[in-house]
Amino acid sequence: MSWSWEYLPSEEYVTKGAPTDFLAAVSVKADELVRAAEAQYLDGTTYEGAGEAMRYLDVAGGSFAYYVVPRLELVVVCQVTSPLM
């Protein structure tokens, strides 16, 4: 497996109405989170603990909520918030 990130339940649902500049900032930060998770969980597929709690991160133009699922080697972005939405 290879680490990645995705919107859940779907990109259309999570990002509806969000400015493209803001979504670009979310994408850049999500890529960074993937690299950090990959370094922390060298083989996420063998992880046996409870998953991480949801976290919130500020980016240019707003913030987003995410959580890490080590066993799936996945960072999930589940909410984006921008005052321009």
Summary of the structure (lengths in Angstrom):
residues: 85
radius of gyration: 13.0
end to end distance: 34.7
largest distance: 40.8
contacts: 234
relative contact order: 0.29
helix: 38%
strand: 29%
